[in-house]
Amino acid sequence: MTDIFAKYTGLKAAAAGLTAHSPRNPFGVVIDHPVSATVGLIEGRETLLFGTNNYLGLSQSTAAAEAAIETVRREGVGTTGSRIANGTYALHRKLETRLAEVLRRRHCMIFSTGYQANLGAISALAGKDDVLLLDADSHASIYDASRLGYAQVIRFRHNDPADLDRRLSRLKDHQGAKLIVVEGIYSMTGNVAPMREFAEVKKKHGAYLLADEAHSFGVLGENGRGLAERDGCEDDVDFVVGTFSKSLGTVGGYCASNLDGLELIRLCSRPYMFTASLPPEIIAATLAALDEMIARPELRTQLYANAKQLNHGLHALGLKTSAHVSPVVAVTLDNVEQALVFWNRLLELGVYVNLSLPPATPDEHPLLRCSVMAVHTPEEIDRALGIFAQVKKDVLG
């Protein structure tokens, strides 16, 4: 009998190589429990958390927790059905209506995860006769959506409106729809898209534009609506996709639009139709977190100050970081073995960050992916920078 796992021989060897050079599995770290939004207990030690996407610290929101507790007692722990069966509660409709109001869109669909929001929206919007134009550094969920939808896929260079323009020019005689997909803040590097320039290219060629604001919702814009708000081009973005698992601290995703056709997607999006809907307590917590995000704009101001402090601090240490100041601050290292030693030593000294390795990284270099929160104190950031300085001295000399 053929071994069904034989195709993963290379993966097995690569994983064994990682653990051979590391005292712990970098992809199996367990947070025993969070002490606060910024501190977790890992391996029995209180550890500074600089590897979450909890940008506003709302995973520990008291209002959200109380809303969840009240709702779970009243409505139970789950719906046991998809949105098109028995899985639509009044709370689901309430969140869609509220989120549409916040985003200033007429229509909004919520999905069970942010991954499914991209998978479900993009695969249904772009069919076999259409063309998807994807930024080369797009998230895995966007690439997976392109496979599910059967559209022709064309990649353009990362954050390069001129390259997008050239590729669209070659499609001037194509009869199908053209959907451009970009992200607000790119999750690996923290790079910020030139959204206004992409919107101009979209208008020039009569295409549609979908912005994945997963890492920029709640982070950018005067009201936290994301990069398109900050850049003043919301009317030129046809579809906005995002997640609740970053700035809102819960789980789930959404797609919002002013185009009435979005409502048809409820009837043809497989990830929407065939997945159990979000539990009512998660919806209630998300509504409470959304209200808190809107009521506390000072969180975004503090978040930017913290991102600047961390980014500039790492750069001052001689570490290679992105020129973009965003809550995602990635340190690029030369090779995997060096990154493993650096990451392990950070954790041992009390700082948890994400280790990202090729081929998941954009330029085949390993990354120490840090993310900062509005609720990190300047002292916590300074302490983390001090530990980075010590590890840099120990590992890189």
Disulfide bonds with the S-S distance in Angstrom:
none
